[in-house]
């Protein structure tokens, strides 16, 4: 925060006036600090869905929604996708700096040591119904980690955070691949210590006893890019859930399980699956993009352009730009063109030139092209949000650690009661 001369906002209520401190962040974001408001005036502020409210100070991620900027610990994502692996970015988010060679080796060893699922947990998969959505399986299994690793309740931030972070980042990747194999009725493939994070995941997903999986470096690189782009996004819905649940001193695994549940919503991380289902529907309906854009504008129609719009970005989501370019590169190497990609590009063009979308600053967000890339990699749509969750784990862990480190009080907002008053009783 800037150390400039303290500034204040004057608030007049009736004949009373109070000065509220102005807070300015390192990227010049400005806020009126109302933490003393109720004590001094008896008033609270009202801001449903916190659209105008900063819930905390944070040093992890900076988003500029007007300029389309996204930086993790001050480093632009465009640089990180070029120069780093996903596990390096995970370390950066959690520790606030890129790992030196020694720290990198230690973290990589921890990821390997924690890549296996407890064998008793593996048998959970025998009892999930065949069509169980992998996000529900993931949320259940992560919660169960606290039963198998109870010391997480005694987690001390310094020495144990790497162990618990590695266990989550590595074991959850194994759980995700096992959930996929369960879904398709194939035997699970175990992680290997000789493969890096993304190569291991791809191998666990696509290797099989009858057809060894050919790990292509360009696909491993692409998966690293996708996971890095989804790794954090400041106070989004699921991260706010993690900070809220964590503030009650719930153990890290149960807290992350809550983040998974929040992310699964179609307005949040579930949008990548909803985008592909929407594009499938447009193709099946004959591909008349203009008809669906008209539906998205019709207030009497619940249809929305999934993958479009964002609470913070009022310009093109910088992540969507990179994913669109990677999507184009990947599909140009493939013989069979995905009809969804052509429809997605046409839909984008129509919407971006339509007054309704322009007026409301509705642009493609991170979810618009992601699903098409995952499809091209052979990942089914019910696994798309699982991919988002795998990627967001380091972001959630970093925010949980920051929240605990700031000795945050339990999150408990106020309300404005508009219900019945005693005089109404019995009416
Ligand atoms: C993610 O917060 C994050 O950072 C999230 C995320 C992350 O990394 O964690 O970036 C990931 O969740 C991306 C968003 C994925 N969701 C979708 O793609 C679902 C489709 N998009 C929307 O439902 C919507 O745009 C939201 C939920 C993303 C944002 O909604 P807001 O900020 O609450 O905006 P709103 O619903 O009030 O919309 C404002 C106006 C409304 O019209 P008017 O009432 O002003 O006439 O824009 C319209 C809306 O009807 N609108 C859309 C639209 N999104 C907004 N109209 C048609 N299609 C859309 N997709």
Boltz pocket constraint, residues with backbone or C-beta under 6 A from the ligand:
constraints:
  - pocket:
      binder: B
      contacts: [[A, 230], [A, 232], [A, 233], [A, 235], [A, 236], [A, 237], [A, 266], [A, 267], [A, 268], [A, 269], [A, 271], [A, 296], [A, 297], [A, 303], [A, 304], [A, 305], [A, 306], [A, 307], [A, 308], [A, 309], [A, 310], [A, 311], [A, 312], [A, 360], [A, 362], [A, 365], [A, 366], [A, 367]]
      max_distance: 6.0
